[in-house]
Amino acid sequence: MRQVGAAVGAAVLASCGVFGQTATAPPAFEVATIKPAPPQTGGRMMTRTGGDAGRVDYANVNLKQVLMRAYDVKTYQITGPTWLDTERYDIVAKVPEGAPKEQIPAMLQNLLAERFQMTIHRETKEQAVYALVVGKNGPKLKKSDDSEAAVVGFGGLGGGPLPPPPGGASGGMAARPTGAGPASGTKGTMGAIMFSINSDTGTSRMQAKTTMAGLTNTLSNMLDRPVVDMTEIQGTYDISLEMGTDELVGMRTAMAAAGPLPRPPADGAAAPAPDSAPAASIFTSIQQLGLKLELRRAPIAYIVVDKAERVPTEN
């Protein structure tokens, strides 16, 4: 009887231990403030995705930019409501003391779910892409003085649209995301892309300080389909490219209105092939860097936003 009683007691204690356990809470910020971003002025669209070791500090970001960091994807890998491109927010959040920085993406996922009531699912589709590859004579790239660069896109981090240049046929458009800036006295992760447009000649010049990942993200938003980095080139480079403005789908749309950039078609609809493109095209210009854009098919993983509220819940 004593053995039976001991066995029953052990079972009861084990049962209490199981039911007493609580599920581990997902990583979350200690506190977060989200506000609509004030309108931009001066003919530029500026964004910031920085902060220090214990804080996230984003300025004038759209939710696609936040999704990029939360799920480690590029702009073209995100689909959802059009306002994900156009609505912009200032987000400041405190990271719990002792939490590793590797948990910040999961904290951003939780923030989007809680404050924007966002739900997502994942899809993978095989589709036509441009592969950025090294040319037969090797790359001709100038190493940047700055060893780090953010993964930037056309119009700033994440590829938000730039406003048209103010007054006149020609002008410039610029975007520069930064980490902790000079005001804080610390060096942050930086990346910059600037477009100057000459409507008289129908040409544009892109100047950038970026990685190959940043370059392909920018090209993906300018062309009619995703651009995939297959160069295996690491590091940050100073890049200058001249191109025909009228061939660039994303740039043409951004110049017409400050609306969202078009989605690349899933079936890879008609576009100028690299070998047949005119001299002023991006396909020819990119070859001056010892790189080449090739037509290929590749599986692309997507984050699909099923639902999200435009106005976040109260701070």
C-alpha positions in Angstrom: 0.0 0.0 0.0 2.8 2.4 0.8 4.4 1.8 -2.6 1.0 2.5 -4.3 0.6 5.7 -2.2 4.0 6.9 -3.1 3.4 6.3 -6.8 0.1 8.2 -6.7 1.8 11.1 -4.9 4.6 11.3 -7.4 2.0 11.3 -10.2 0.1 14.1 -8.6 3.3 16.2 -8.1 4.3 15.6 -11.7 0.8 16.7 -12.8 1.0 19.9 -10.8 4.4 20.6 -12.3 3.0 20.3 -15.8 -0.1 22.4 -15.2 1.9 25.0 -13.3 4.2 25.7 -16.3 3.4 28.8 -18.4 4.1 29.1 -22.1 7.2 31.3 -22.8 6.0 34.7 -23.9 7.3 35.9 -27.3 10.0 38.6 -27.2 8.5 42.0 -26.9 9.7 45.6 -26.4 9.5 46.9 -22.8 7.6 50.0 -24.1 6.9 51.3 -27.6 5.5 54.6 -29.0 4.1 54.8 -32.5 3.0 58.2 -34.1 2.1 59.3 -37.6 5.2 60.9 -39.2 5.0 64.6 -40.0 4.9 65.5 -43.7 8.3 65.8 -45.5 9.4 69.1 -47.0 12.2 70.3 -49.3 11.6 67.8 -52.2 13.2 64.9 -50.3 12.0 61.8 -48.6 14.2 61.0 -45.6 13.9 58.0 -43.4 15.8 56.7 -40.4 16.0 53.1 -39.0 18.5 53.4 -36.2 18.8 53.4 -32.5 21.4 52.4 -29.9 22.0 49.1 -28.1 18.9 49.4 -26.0 16.4 51.3 -28.3 14.8 51.1 -31.7 14.4 54.6 -33.2 12.6 54.8 -36.6 11.6 58.0 -38.3 9.2 58.4 -41.3 9.1 54.6 -42.0 6.4 52.8 -43.8 5.3 49.3 -42.7 7.1 47.6 -45.5 10.3 48.9 -44.1 9.5 47.5 -40.7 8.4 44.2 -42.2 11.8 44.0 -44.0 13.6 44.2 -40.7 11.1 42.0 -38.8 11.2 39.1 -41.3 14.6 39.7 -43.1 13.1 40.1 -46.5 13.4 42.7 -49.3 10.7 45.1 -50.5 9.6 43.0 -53.5 9.0 40.0 -51.1 6.2 41.8 -49.3 2.6 42.0 -50.6 -0.4 43.5 -49.0 -2.6 46.6 -48.9 -1.2 49.6 -51.0 -1.1 51.8 -47.9 1.8 49.7 -46.5 3.9 51.9 -48.9 2.3 55.2 -48.3 1.4 55.6 -44.6 4.5 56.6 -42.5 5.2 56.4 -38.8 7.7 57.4 -36.2 8.5 54.4 -33.9 10.5 54.5 -30.7 10.8 51.3 -28.6 12.8 50.3 -25.6 14.5 46.9 -25.7 14.4 45.0 -22.4 17.6 45.1 -20.4 19.8 42.1 -21.2 17.8 41.1 -24.3 20.1 40.1 -27.2 19.9 42.2 -30.4 19.1 39.0 -32.3 15.6 39.1 -30.7 14.7 42.6 -32.1 13.2 41.1 -35.4 10.9 38.9 -33.2 10.0 42.0 -31.1 9.1 43.9 -34.3 6.9 41.0 -35.4 5.1 41.1 -32.1 4.8 44.9 -32.3 3.2 44.7 -35.7 0.8 42.0 -34.5 -0.2 43.8 -31.3 -0.4 47.4 -32.4 -1.4 47.1 -36.0 -3.4 43.8 -35.6 -1.3 42.5 -38.4 -1.6 38.9 -39.6 0.6 37.4 -42.3 1.3 34.2 -44.1 4.2 33.0 -46.3 4.2 31.9 -49.9 6.9 30.7 -52.3 6.5 31.2 -56.1 8.9 30.4 -58.9 9.0 33.3 -61.3 11.1 35.3 -63.8 13.8 37.4 -62.2 16.9 39.3 -63.1 20.0 37.7 -61.6 22.8 40.1 -60.8 26.0 38.2 -61.6 29.7 38.9 -62.1 30.8 39.6 -65.7 33.4 37.4 -67.4 36.2 39.9 -66.7 35.4 40.2 -63.0 33.9 43.1 -61.0 35.1 46.7 -61.3 33.9 48.1 -58.0 35.3 50.9 -55.8 35.4 49.9 -52.2 33.6 52.5 -50.0 35.4 54.3 -47.2 32.4 53.4 -44.9 32.6 49.7 -44.1 28.9 49.4 -43.4 25.7 50.2 -45.3 22.1 49.7 -44.7 20.2 47.6 -47.2 18.6 50.5 -49.0 15.9 50.7 -51.7 14.7 53.2 -54.2 13.5 56.2 -52.2 15.2 55.1 -49.0 15.3 52.1 -46.7 12.7 49.7 -48.0 12.1 51.4 -51.3 9.4 53.9 -50.4 8.6 56.4 -53.2 10.5 59.7 -53.5 8.6 62.9 -54.3 9.3 64.6 -57.6 12.0 67.3 -57.6 10.8 70.7 -56.8 10.3 73.3 -59.6 11.7 72.8 -63.1 12.4 70.1 -65.7 15.5 68.8 -63.9 16.2 68.1 -60.3 17.5 65.7 -57.7 15.9 63.2 -55.5 17.7 61.7 -52.5 17.2 59.4 -49.6 19.6 58.6 -46.8 18.7 56.2 -44.0 21.1 56.4 -41.0 21.8 54.7 -37.8 22.8 56.7 -34.7 23.6 60.1 -36.3 26.0 62.8 -35.5 23.6 64.4 -33.0 24.1 61.4 -30.7 27.9 61.4 -31.1 28.1 57.8 -32.3 28.6 56.2 -35.6 25.7 54.2 -37.0 25.0 51.9 -39.9 24.7 54.1 -43.0 23.6 53.8 -46.6 22.8 56.4 -49.2 21.2 56.5 -52.6 20.7 59.6 -54.7 19.1 60.1 -58.1 19.6 63.1 -60.3 17.2 63.4 -63.2 17.6 65.3 -66.5 14.2 65.4 -68.2 15.7 67.2 -71.2 17.9 64.2 -72.1 15.7 61.6 -70.6 18.6 60.3 -68.5 19.1 59.7 -64.8 22.1 59.1 -62.6 22.2 57.0 -59.5 24.9 57.5 -56.9 25.0 55.1 -54.0 27.1 53.8 -51.1 25.7 50.4 -50.6 26.1 46.6 -50.6 25.2 44.2 -53.4 22.0 43.4 -51.4 21.2 47.1 -51.3 21.8 47.5 -55.0 19.6 44.6 -55.9 16.9 45.8 -53.6 17.0 49.2 -55.4 17.0 47.7 -58.9 14.0 45.5 -57.9 12.0 48.6 -57.2 13.1 50.3 -60.5 12.6 47.4 -62.9 9.6 45.2 -63.7 10.6 42.1 -61.7 12.8 41.1 -58.7 16.6 41.3 -59.0 18.4 38.6 -57.1 22.0 39.0 -55.9 24.1 36.0 -57.2 27.5 37.8 -57.1 28.7 36.5 -53.7 30.4 39.9 -53.4 30.7 41.2 -49.8 31.3 44.7 -48.5 30.2 48.2 -49.2 30.9 50.1 -52.5 30.5 53.5 -54.1 28.4 53.0 -57.2 27.5 55.4 -60.0 25.2 54.4 -62.8 23.6 56.4 -65.7 20.3 55.1 -67.2 17.4 56.0 -69.4 14.6 57.3 -67.1 11.8 56.2 -69.4 12.7 52.6 -69.1 12.6 52.4 -65.3 9.1 51.5 -64.2 9.6 52.4 -60.5 11.3 55.7 -61.2 8.7 56.7 -63.8 5.9 56.0 -61.2 7.6 57.9 -58.4 8.1 60.9 -60.6 4.5 60.9 -61.6 3.1 60.8 -58.0 4.2 60.0 -54.5 2.3 56.8 -54.6 3.4 53.2 -54.0 5.8 51.6 -56.5 4.3 48.9 -58.7 4.6 45.2 -57.9 6.7 43.1 -60.2 4.4 40.8 -62.2 4.5 37.2 -61.0 4.8 35.8 -64.6 7.7 38.1 -65.6 5.8 40.0 -68.3 7.6 41.7 -71.2 10.7 43.7 -70.4 13.9 44.7 -72.3 16.3 41.7 -72.3 19.9 42.5 -71.3 21.4 41.7 -74.7 18.9 43.7 -76.7 18.5 46.8 -74.4 19.5 50.2 -75.8 22.8 51.8 -74.8 21.3 54.1 -72.2 19.6 51.2 -70.3 20.5 50.0 -66.9 21.4 46.6 -68.4 24.3 48.3 -70.3 25.2 50.7 -67.6 25.6 47.9 -65.0 28.2 46.2 -67.2 30.6 49.1 -66.5 30.8 47.8 -63.0 31.8 44.4 -64.2 28.4 43.1 -63.4 25.5 41.8 -65.6 21.8 41.3 -65.3 20.6 37.9 -66.7 17.1 36.6 -67.2 16.4 33.5 -65.0 13.7 31.8 -63.1 14.0 31.4 -59.3 11.8 30.6 -56.3 10.9 33.8 -54.4 9.6 33.7 -50.8 6.9 36.2 -50.0 5.4 37.7 -46.8 1.7 38.2 -47.5 0.0 40.7 -45.2 -3.6 39.3 -44.8 -4.8 42.0 -42.5 -3.5 45.2 -40.8 -5.0 48.3 -39.3 -3.8 51.6 -40.7 -4.1 53.3 -37.3 -2.2 51.6 -34.5 -3.6 51.0 -31.1 -3.0 53.6 -28.4 0.5 54.1 -27.0 
